[in-house]
């Protein structure tokens, strides 16, 4: 099994697509600001899941999942900012995607931690 088999990885890729679609509508003045920040955080999410799963140890995988969780929090915060300044409406569907991914990352980390303690 590889990272490509993980549902959280697949959902993370879907989120990247959603973020790119959303940020296409941002003003050109944000190309090097919020647009760039959001896109980099979004790409970081599945990238860290992939890199962590490819590392040789469970500890490393957990560390990279923690980084992915941080990227997810960045995405969420940046979407709130984008909504507050009037660029988007932070839809319930997008919020639910983030919540789902957060829960899946948490459960995966729990399972890996349990594996470590055995």
C-alpha positions as CSV (number, residue, x, y, z in Angstrom):
1,X,0.0,0.0,0.0
2,X,1.3,3.5,-0.8
3,X,0.1,7.0,-0.1
4,X,-2.0,6.8,-3.3
5,X,-4.2,4.3,-1.6
6,X,-5.0,6.5,1.4
7,X,-8.4,8.2,1.2
8,X,-7.0,11.2,3.1
9,X,-4.5,11.7,0.3
10,X,-7.2,11.5,-2.4
11,X,-9.4,14.0,-0.5
12,X,-6.4,16.3,-0.1
13,X,-5.8,16.3,-3.9
14,X,-9.5,17.2,-4.3
15,X,-9.0,20.1,-1.9
16,X,-6.0,21.3,-4.0
17,X,-8.2,21.4,-7.0
18,X,-10.9,23.4,-5.1
19,X,-8.4,25.9,-3.9
20,X,-6.9,26.5,-7.3
21,X,-10.5,27.0,-8.7
22,X,-11.3,29.4,-5.9
23,X,-8.2,31.4,-6.2
24,X,-8.6,31.9,-10.0
25,X,-11.3,34.4,-9.0
26,X,-9.0,36.4,-6.7
27,X,-7.8,39.8,-7.9
28,X,-4.5,39.9,-9.8
29,X,-3.1,42.0,-7.0
30,X,-3.2,38.9,-4.8
31,X,-1.1,36.7,-7.2
32,X,1.9,37.1,-4.9
33,X,-0.1,37.3,-1.7
34,X,-3.1,35.3,-0.6
35,X,-3.4,33.4,-3.9
36,X,0.2,32.2,-3.6
37,X,-0.1,31.4,0.1
38,X,-3.3,29.4,-0.3
39,X,-2.0,27.4,-3.2
40,X,1.3,26.6,-1.5
41,X,-0.5,25.5,1.7
42,X,-2.9,23.4,-0.4
43,X,-0.1,21.7,-2.3
44,X,1.8,21.1,0.9
45,X,-1.1,19.0,2.3
46,X,-1.0,16.0,0.0
47,X,2.8,16.4,-0.6
48,X,3.5,15.9,3.1
49,X,1.2,12.9,3.3
50,X,3.0,11.4,0.3
51,X,6.5,12.2,1.7
52,X,5.7,10.9,5.2
53,X,4.3,7.6,3.9
54,X,7.4,7.1,1.8
55,X,9.8,7.6,4.7
56,X,11.1,4.5,6.3
57,X,9.6,4.9,9.8
58,X,6.3,5.3,11.5
59,X,7.8,8.2,13.5
60,X,8.6,10.1,10.3
61,X,5.2,9.4,8.9
62,X,3.6,10.9,12.0
63,X,5.9,13.9,11.8
64,X,4.9,14.6,8.2
65,X,1.2,14.1,9.0
66,X,1.6,16.8,11.7
67,X,3.1,19.1,9.1
68,X,0.1,18.3,6.8
69,X,-2.2,19.1,9.6
70,X,-0.5,22.5,10.0
71,X,-0.9,23.1,6.3
72,X,-4.6,22.3,6.6
73,X,-4.9,24.9,9.4
74,X,-3.2,27.4,7.2
75,X,-5.6,26.8,4.4
76,X,-8.6,27.2,6.8
77,X,-7.2,30.4,8.2
78,X,-6.5,31.8,4.8
79,X,-10.0,31.0,3.5
80,X,-11.4,32.8,6.5
81,X,-9.3,35.8,5.7
82,X,-10.4,35.6,2.0
83,X,-14.0,35.6,3.1
84,X,-13.5,38.5,5.6
85,X,-12.0,40.7,2.9
86,X,-14.8,39.8,0.4
87,X,-13.0,37.5,-2.1
88,X,-15.1,34.4,-1.4
89,X,-17.9,32.8,0.5
90,X,-16.4,30.1,2.6
91,X,-18.9,27.5,1.7
92,X,-20.2,24.8,4.0
93,X,-19.1,22.1,1.5
94,X,-15.5,23.5,1.7
95,X,-15.6,23.7,5.4
96,X,-16.9,20.1,5.6
97,X,-14.0,18.9,3.3
98,X,-11.5,20.5,5.7
99,X,-13.2,19.0,8.8
100,X,-13.2,15.6,7.1
101,X,-9.6,15.7,6.2
102,X,-8.7,17.0,9.7
103,X,-10.5,14.0,11.3
104,X,-8.9,11.5,8.9
105,X,-5.4,12.9,9.6
106,X,-6.1,12.7,13.3
107,X,-7.3,9.1,13.1
108,X,-4.3,8.1,11.0
109,X,-1.9,9.6,13.5
110,X,-3.7,7.8,16.3
111,X,-3.4,4.5,14.5
112,X,0.3,5.1,13.8
113,X,0.9,6.1,17.4
114,X,-0.8,3.0,18.6
115,X,1.4,0.9,16.2
116,X,4.5,2.6,17.8
117,X,3.5,1.8,21.3
118,X,3.0,-1.9,20.6
